[in-house]
């Protein structure tokens, strides 16, 4: 059974020879070991797919390549701090409630005046670029990306404190942006000619921290879950399975989340309180992806610890499970621990 066949069978609730290993890999030692080559910035786009083909059954569209470490100036005066495996933006000026209000109002105007047909062309072109990434793998299954979000993650752009003031002082503006923005984005998805290129896609909206949901369940039921349900339905109309990604502890709103119609859940941060056994008990058909803690276990545990805990994740989450890290295989994870996780997955009979 090939990696792609194995992944598709789990997505379709069919039996497999062993569970498909899923992950995001940003670890030099792991990539070099599984590719058999030294990794450089210059050869990364060739070596990384080679390593992942030899290591994983599945990954998602964000395939990372090593980059030069530098600071880049952006047109708006902010700076892009670029490191080997990550990057972040440093603003020229801090965000205020007033500047956030102005920006959100401008975004609302853009959504209200969106050229749907042009957006469909751009969306399909984006999917075409993802297809090129997919085709760079000979073996590994690639999950696509929805590109669109519900809008609730604007809190991360504005900062949670500023966004909280917007929620309190200008709730009607946030309501309008979410309503109008989602209506236009859904129309683009429905009219897309290429949305069915990938049998399953990820949609990423981080709505929780390790302490639980960032917003109250009441707020999420009014301002998030209805829009998520509409987006899930739009992809289902294209025959595409919908995997929802959020870090943190989702247990307090798990049933509301699954009720939107999502097909799968990632990354299952067990150290934050995600109880995989309980998730499986309450939702037997849900596809689970991740679950092996990467912040403590994979980074600091022994290979024996990793084998034992990986097996426990599989026992709790099988049969419809893509075992893998709870976020990514980062550079602090020893190669021996990655090899231990691989050995555990390949040795487990679902």
C-alpha positions as a printed NumPy array, in Angstrom:
array([[  0.   ,   0.   ,   0.   ],
       [  1.445,   3.381,  -0.962],
       [  1.504,   6.471,   1.243],
       [ -1.132,   8.19 ,  -0.877],
       [ -3.358,   5.104,  -0.924],
       [ -2.996,   4.723,   2.842],
       [ -3.915,   8.368,   3.434],
       [ -6.947,   8.249,   1.148],
       [ -8.189,   5.067,   2.766],
       [ -8.124,   6.627,   6.238],
       [ -9.91 ,   9.708,   4.881],
       [-12.592,   7.382,   3.506],
       [-12.815,   5.256,   6.661],
       [-11.238,   2.164,   5.138],
       [ -8.759,  -0.281,   6.624],
       [ -4.987,   0.132,   6.142],
       [ -1.822,  -1.897,   6.706],
       [ -0.55 ,   0.708,   9.159],
       [ -1.692,   4.177,  10.14 ],
       [ -0.407,   6.976,   7.876],
       [  2.285,   9.147,   9.467],
       [  1.536,  12.87 ,   9.137],
       [  3.728,  15.84 ,  10.023],
       [  5.33 ,  19.204,   9.257],
       [  9.116,  18.916,   9.315],
       [ 11.42 ,  21.876,  10.01 ],
       [ 14.346,  19.9  ,  11.384],
       [ 17.733,  19.88 ,   9.639],
       [ 18.93 ,  16.585,  11.102],
       [ 15.699,  14.76 ,  10.21 ],
       [ 15.655,  16.108,   6.66 ],
       [ 19.305,  15.264,   6.088],
       [ 18.89 ,  11.742,   7.467],
       [ 15.834,  10.887,   5.374],
       [ 17.151,  12.538,   2.211],
       [ 20.733,  11.325,   2.537],
       [ 21.992,  14.805,   1.622],
       [ 23.279,  17.918,   3.357],
       [ 20.524,  20.55 ,   3.457],
       [ 21.257,  24.066,   2.239],
       [ 19.219,  27.115,   1.3  ],
       [ 20.163,  26.492,  -2.315],
       [ 19.059,  22.843,  -2.527],
       [ 16.124,  22.966,  -0.098],
       [ 13.352,  22.812,  -2.7  ],
       [ 14.759,  19.543,  -3.982],
       [ 16.02 ,  17.959,  -0.76 ],
       [ 12.991,  18.643,   1.48 ],
       [ 10.459,  16.828,  -0.785],
       [ 12.95 ,  13.964,  -1.125],
       [ 13.176,  13.62 ,   2.655],
       [  9.43 ,  13.853,   3.197],
       [  8.802,  11.245,   0.501],
       [ 11.069,   8.872,   2.428],
       [  9.584,   9.737,   5.807],
       [  5.909,  10.709,   5.755],
       [  2.664,   9.394,   4.407],
       [  1.074,  12.843,   4.498],
       [  1.761,  16.507,   5.091],
       [ -0.097,  19.766,   4.5  ],
       [  0.367,  22.483,   1.933],
       [  2.773,  24.535,   4.079],
       [  5.991,  22.82 ,   3.024],
       [  8.831,  24.729,   4.639],
       [ 12.209,  25.264,   3.04 ],
       [ 15.31 ,  26.726,   4.716],
       [ 15.784,  30.441,   4.093],
       [ 18.533,  32.984,   4.479],
       [ 18.439,  34.757,   7.825],
       [ 17.854,  38.431,   7.128],
       [ 15.624,  41.417,   7.838],
       [ 13.529,  42.664,   4.916],
       [ 11.769,  46.01 ,   4.674],
       [  8.108,  45.911,   3.639],
       [  6.23 ,  48.603,   1.676],
       [  4.237,  49.751,   4.724],
       [  7.4  ,  50.439,   6.722],
       [  7.273,  47.27 ,   8.811],
       [ 10.036,  44.668,   8.775],
       [ 10.02 ,  40.963,   7.996],
       [ 12.363,  39.121,  10.357],
       [ 13.343,  35.992,   8.467],
       [ 15.037,  33.036,  10.154],
       [ 15.995,  29.636,   8.758],
       [ 12.638,  28.005,   9.422],
       [ 10.318,  30.825,  10.45 ],
       [  9.556,  34.511,   9.993],
       [  7.528,  37.259,  11.622],
       [  6.594,  40.883,  10.983],
       [  7.683,  43.729,  13.232],
       [  5.353,  46.717,  12.825],
       [  6.659,  50.227,  12.344],
       [  4.097,  51.505,  14.844],
       [  2.08 ,  49.594,  17.459],
       [ -1.54 ,  48.823,  16.673],
       [ -4.078,  50.957,  18.511],
       [ -7.838,  50.635,  18.809],
       [ -8.23 ,  53.62 ,  16.492],
       [ -5.89 ,  52.251,  13.804],
       [ -7.489,  48.805,  14.109],
       [-10.951,  50.34 ,  13.669],
       [ -9.814,  52.186,  10.553],
       [ -8.178,  49.094,   9.106],
       [-11.125,  46.814,   9.828],
       [-13.477,  49.339,   8.256],
       [-11.287,  49.393,   5.139],
       [-11.331,  45.588,   5.018],
       [-15.118,  45.661,   5.279],
       [-15.281,  48.022,   2.296],
       [-13.019,  45.702,   0.311],
       [-15.203,  42.691,   1.081],
       [-18.391,  44.571,   0.257],
       [-16.94 ,  45.537,  -3.122],
       [-15.138,  42.299,  -3.905],
       [-15.084,  41.376,  -7.594],
       [-16.272,  37.797,  -7.223],
       [-15.326,  36.654, -10.703],
       [-11.802,  38.067, -10.383],
       [-11.49 ,  36.503,  -6.943],
       [-12.482,  33.129,  -8.411],
       [ -9.711,  33.472, -10.999],
       [ -7.201,  34.325,  -8.255],
       [ -8.432,  31.512,  -6.015],
       [ -8.128,  28.95 ,  -8.799],
       [ -4.658,  30.262,  -9.648],
       [ -3.675,  29.801,  -5.999],
       [ -4.927,  26.217,  -6.105],
       [ -2.84 ,  25.734,  -9.239],
       [  0.256,  26.761,  -7.281],
       [ -0.623,  24.225,  -4.575],
       [ -0.917,  21.561,  -7.255],
       [  2.697,  22.295,  -8.22 ],
       [  3.73 ,  21.722,  -4.598],
       [  1.698,  18.502,  -4.515],
       [  3.332,  17.271,  -7.701],
       [  6.816,  17.825,  -6.264],
       [  6.151,  14.732,  -4.124],
       [  6.299,  11.273,  -5.641],
       [  4.887,   9.436,  -2.618],
       [  3.611,  11.763,   0.098],
       [ -0.067,  12.778,   0.22 ],
       [ -0.596,  16.541,   0.418],
       [ -3.568,  18.166,   2.13 ],
       [ -4.696,  21.338,   0.373],
       [ -5.529,  24.686,   1.943],
       [ -8.825,  26.557,   2.028],
       [ -6.939,  29.893,   1.72 ],
       [-10.001,  31.599,   3.21 ],
       [-10.688,  31.912,   6.942],
       [-13.819,  32.957,   8.803],
       [-12.218,  36.229,   9.936],
       [-12.114,  35.516,  13.651],
       [ -8.335,  35.218,  13.583],
       [ -8.048,  38.95 ,  12.955],
       [ -7.416,  39.05 ,  16.696],
       [ -3.904,  37.769,  16.001],
       [ -3.24 ,  40.597,  13.53 ],
       [ -4.57 ,  43.35 ,  15.78 ],
       [ -3.444,  41.79 ,  19.054],
       [ -5.938,  40.218,  21.45 ],
       [ -6.135,  43.28 ,  23.711],
       [ -6.92 ,  45.663,  20.853],
       [ -9.358,  43.185,  19.327],
       [-11.126,  42.859,  22.68 ],
       [-11.677,  46.615,  22.743],
       [-13.081,  46.412,  19.197],
       [-15.455,  43.67 ,  20.337],
       [-16.636,  45.85 ,  23.219],
       [-16.729,  49.249,  21.516],
       [-17.554,  48.373,  17.89 ],
       [-19.35 ,  45.017,  17.863],
       [-21.468,  46.027,  14.88 ],
       [-18.351,  46.576,  12.761],
       [-17.011,  43.102,  13.59 ],
       [-20.465,  41.614,  12.952],
       [-20.66 ,  43.292,   9.552],
       [-17.156,  42.249,   8.57 ],
       [-17.741,  38.612,   9.508],
       [-21.149,  38.477,   7.809],
       [-20.25 ,  40.281,   4.59 ],
       [-16.748,  38.856,   4.376],
       [-17.888,  35.289,   4.761],
       [-20.694,  35.73 ,   2.243],
       [-18.274,  36.891,  -0.447],
       [-15.649,  34.269,   0.366],
       [-18.235,  31.495,   0.273],
       [-19.405,  32.637,  -3.134],
       [-15.831,  32.405,  -4.411],
       [-15.466,  28.853,  -3.094],
       [-18.783,  27.776,  -4.587],
       [-17.906,  29.208,  -7.991],
       [-14.366,  27.84 ,  -8.02 ],
       [-13.512,  25.538, -10.919],
       [-10.58 ,  23.929,  -9.098],
       [-11.736,  23.566,  -5.497],
       [-11.974,  19.794,  -5.921],
       [ -8.284,  19.413,  -6.899],
       [ -7.527,  18.137,  -3.391],
       [ -9.652,  15.423,  -1.766],
       [ -9.11 ,  17.044,   1.633],
       [ -8.118,  20.516,   2.762],
       [ -7.005,  22.18 ,   5.984],
       [ -8.598,  25.336,   7.332],
       [ -6.66 ,  27.014,  10.151],
       [ -8.346,  29.261,  12.713],
       [ -6.662,  29.183,  16.125],
       [ -9.536,  29.645,  18.566],
       [ -7.95 ,  28.177,  21.693],
       [ -4.916,  28.335,  23.944],
       [ -3.707,  25.767,  26.446],
       [ -6.22 ,  27.221,  28.927],
       [ -9.214,  26.625,  26.672],
       [-11.082,  28.639,  24.032],
       [ -9.818,  32.205,  23.538],
       [-13.421,  33.412,  23.214],
       [-16.401,  32.298,  25.255],
       [-18.466,  29.404,  23.918],
       [-21.402,  31.821,  23.646],
       [-19.401,  34.203,  21.461],
       [-18.125,  31.351,  19.27 ],
       [-21.639,  29.99 ,  18.794],
       [-22.757,  33.363,  17.463],
       [-19.681,  34.669,  15.649],
       [-17.697,  31.633,  14.553],
       [-19.417,  28.267,  14.311],
       [-22.18 ,  29.379,  11.902],
       [-19.614,  30.749,   9.437],
       [-17.415,  27.689,   9.814],
       [-20.413,  25.453,   9.089],
       [-21.124,  27.402,   5.896],
       [-17.528,  27.041,   4.765],
       [-17.522,  23.304,   5.495],
       [-20.71 ,  22.944,   3.447],
       [-19.209,  24.905,   0.541],
       [-16.284,  22.474,   0.348],
       [-18.512,  19.454,   0.813],
       [-20.436,  20.585,  -2.263],
       [-17.167,  20.116,  -4.169],
       [-16.702,  16.65 ,  -2.62 ],
       [-13.798,  17.852,  -0.465],
       [-13.237,  16.728,   3.122],
       [-12.649,  19.534,   5.617],
       [ -9.948,  19.297,   8.293],
       [-10.091,  21.972,  10.989],
       [ -6.849,  23.094,  12.605],
       [ -6.608,  24.933,  15.9  ],
       [ -3.942,  24.823,  18.549],
       [ -4.883,  24.634,  22.206],
       [ -7.583,  22.967,  24.27 ],
       [-10.811,  22.653,  22.278],
       [-12.524,  20.203,  24.642],
       [-15.03 ,  22.759,  26.069],
       [-16.396,  23.433,  22.55 ],
       [-15.581,  20.129,  20.875],
       [-19.179,  19.094,  20.265],
       [-20.098,  22.493,  18.813],
       [-17.07 ,  22.278,  16.543],
       [-17.874,  18.804,  15.246],
       [-21.513,  19.811,  14.767],
       [-20.382,  22.216,  12.018],
       [-19.714,  19.162,   9.868],
       [-15.922,  19.102,   9.917],
       [-14.428,  15.779,   8.82 ],
       [-11.213,  15.976,  10.819],
       [ -9.319,  17.739,  13.577],
       [ -5.672,  18.751,  13.968],
       [ -3.196,  19.021,  15.767],
       [ -4.589,  17.534,  19.018],
       [ -2.355,  19.215,  21.586],
       [ -2.487,  16.635,  24.337],
       [ -0.255,  18.691,  26.627],
       [ -2.828,  21.516,  26.401],
       [ -5.648,  19.213,  27.473],
       [ -6.87 ,  17.527,  24.293],
       [ -8.058,  14.098,  25.444],
       [ -7.748,  11.898,  22.358],
       [ -9.489,   8.937,  23.941],
       [-12.462,  11.114,  24.886],
       [-12.557,  12.77 ,  21.461],
       [-12.701,   9.333,  19.834],
       [-15.377,   8.132,  22.249],
       [-17.623,  11.112,  21.563],
       [-16.991,  11.278,  17.82 ],
       [-16.209,   7.806,  16.427],
       [-16.093,   8.912,  12.762],
       [-13.933,  12.015,  13.182],
       [-10.55 ,  11.875,  11.421],
       [ -7.808,  12.788,  13.899],
       [ -4.41 ,  14.158,  12.856],
       [ -1.436,  14.663,  15.188],
       [ -1.486,  13.978,  18.919],
       [  2.168,  13.224,  19.776],
       [  3.396,  16.065,  21.972],
       [  6.25 ,  18.004,  20.362],
       [  6.846,  20.586,  23.087],
       [  8.04 ,  18.199,  25.809],
       [  7.842,  14.543,  24.79 ],
       [  9.499,  14.652,  21.368],
       [ 11.925,  17.386,  22.382],
       [ 13.057,  16.093,  25.779],
       [ 11.83 ,  12.525,  26.182],
       [ 13.814,   9.364,  25.498],
       [ 13.197,   7.207,  22.419],
       [ 11.499,   4.702,  24.721],
       [  9.198,   7.456,  26.013],
       [  8.349,   8.464,  22.452],
       [  7.574,   4.899,  21.361],
       [  5.348,   4.339,  24.388],
       [  3.411,   7.605,  24.088],
       [  3.043,   7.324,  20.311],
       [  1.539,   3.885,  20.744],
       [ -0.853,   5.261,  23.369],
       [ -1.981,   7.999,  20.978],
       [ -2.664,   5.363,  18.325],
       [ -4.538,   3.089,  20.728],
       [ -6.694,   6.02 ,  21.841],
       [ -7.232,   7.603,  18.419],
       [ -7.454,   4.685,  15.975],
       [ -8.799,   3.675,  13.556],
       [ -9.276,   6.98 ,  11.679],
       [ -5.999,   8.554,  12.721],
       [ -2.962,  10.168,  11.11 ],
       [ -0.456,   9.987,  13.995],
       [  2.165,  12.72 ,  14.105],
       [  3.455,  15.59 ,  16.19 ],
       [  1.106,  18.026,  17.911],
       [  2.44 ,  20.83 ,  15.702],
       [  5.726,  20.234,  13.906],
       [  9.02 ,  18.365,  14.014],
       [ 11.151,  21.357,  14.965],
       [ 14.926,  21.623,  15.318],
       [ 14.909,  20.882,  19.066],
       [ 13.654,  17.341,  18.443],
       [ 16.5  ,  14.783,  18.333],
       [ 16.702,  12.581,  15.266],
       [ 16.526,   9.463,  17.443],
       [ 13.147,  10.581,  18.793],
       [ 11.793,  11.101,  15.306],
       [ 13.02 ,   7.648,  14.332],
       [ 11.322,   6.238,  17.44 ],
       [  7.994,   7.78 ,  16.457],
       [  8.325,   6.362,  12.945],
       [  9.129,   2.904,  14.315],
       [  6.114,   3.005,  16.627],
       [  3.738,   4.011,  13.816],
       [  5.039,   1.388,  11.401],
       [  4.851,  -1.289,  14.103],
       [  1.257,  -0.621,  15.142],
       [ -1.54 ,  -2.768,  13.75 ],
       [ -4.754,  -0.712,  13.568]])
